[in-house]
């Protein structure tokens, strides 16, 4: 039963991707979003790479990737300030 659900999910995701990529505007938007997520991952990785010097880390997870992906560098500063204030 579990395998059947995963197969249905994969087929639905593939069909959704085909529908989105047929539209040029949606394809550009999807490409822009993917690029922002990749840049966000590199920014968070760079911050964590410097953690041996700064003793400051930010986790790389869906919430932080979305925040930095949508807001950019100000989102990174927002997460850093939030971590400093909360902890």
Residue, then its C-alpha position, 0 to 999 in steps of 0.5 A: x500500500x505504501x509503495x502504491x501511494x509513493x507511485x501515485x505521488x511521483x506520477x502526480x508530481x511529474x504531471x504537475x511539473x509537465x503542466x507548469x513547464x508548458x507555460x513559459x511564465x510559470x517555467x521562468x518563475x520556477x527557475x527563478x525560485x530554484x535559483x533563489x533556493x540554491x543561492x540560499x543554500x550556499x549562503x547558509x553553508x558559507x555561514x556554517x563554514x565560518x562557524x569554526x571562527x565565529x562559533x555561530x551556526x544556522x541550520x540548513x533546513x526547509x524553514x531557513x532555506x525558504x526564509x533566505x530564498x524569499x528575503x535574500x541577504x536581509x533574510x539571512x541577517x533576520x535569522x542571525x538576529x533572531x538566533x542571537x536574540x532568542x538564544 
